[in-house]
Amino acid sequence: MSSPIALIAVPSGLGLSRPDGRIPRVDLLPEALLEAGLGLRLQAKVEHTVTPRPYVLERDARTRILNAPGIAELSLRLADVVEATVRAQRFPLVLGGDCSILLGCLLGLKRTGAHSGLAFMDGHTDFWPPEASALGGAAGMDLWLSTGRGPSLLSNLENRGPLVLDEDVAVLGVRDPERQGEKVGAEDARDTGMAWLDLDVLRRDGIAAGAKRALTRFKERGVKGFWMHLDADVMDDAVMPAVDSRQDDGLRVAELGELVARLVDSGLAVGMDVTIYDPSLDPRRDAARALVDTLTRGLGALVPGRATSRSPEP
């Protein structure tokens, strides 16, 4: 009998810029998490690997986004795998890579025809228009593009954009203070129809209340299933320093594990992507083990015969 969870590796860094010539190694994320025991603990294995085109250093002339054609092409191939996995009533756990892989995940879900939502768990809001981005990395624009904004090459994949409606998005755990589009007159995520549950709100009201608010929004909107996006930098920097854009604070392992578990317990979570963790910045693999612990806590209910605790650590 196959596992309910299907691991899908997408070792892509196409959405990240390379300031100072450093090459981020988020492509090593699947390998590092497997070595840290993710597959064993979730009783799952990598069933598909979707590899990117070669990286292009120059910003695309039409979109002003790095590797835009490559990201679009990768998104279509990733969507094939996600769609097939969801239609088979299994749970795709997509191991990135950078945040631009969210586009392919949502496209696969959109193809099923279901009214879908997005639980967006990230340390950054990723709601930048290309003209507000100094470096042009799509990993900082994934929420902007997913909600149908920006160049059609990425915001209107297969003429299906937006991939998710603003009102069907819950932004969870972000802690970037900037109003990202302000300098170029673009809207801010706080001013849209998205549910805004940043780190301060989750800490003030509690993880259980935050998850309930997100789930209530989805149910009131008639969402039949939602995707979970997890950027590793939503985690506490003390345990997850191996990311490209560090910030102080963040959700602890138990807090994030509880948040994911409560979302999964709703029965509406249909898949998840995990992004941005960079093993080259984690030589002892402490951060990898913390991320595996988080995912095991959060997704444990999907593993036959395994129960998880949702009680946060003090």
ABEGO torsion letter per residue (X at the ends): XBBABBBBBBBBAAABBBBGGBBBAAAAAAAAAAAAGAAAAAGBBBABBBBBBBBBABBBAAAGBBGAAAAAAAAAAAAAAAAAAAAAGBBBBBBOEBAAAAAAAAAAAAAAGBBBBBBBBBABAGABBAAABAAGBAAAAAAAAAAGBEBAAAAABGGAOBABBAAABBBBGBABABBAAAAAGBBBAAABABBBBBAAAAAAAEAAAAAAAAAAAAAAAGBABBBBBBBAAABBAAABABBABBBBEEBBAAAAAAAAAAAAAAGABAEBBBBGBBAAABAAGAAAAAAAAAAAAAAAAABBGBBBBABBBX
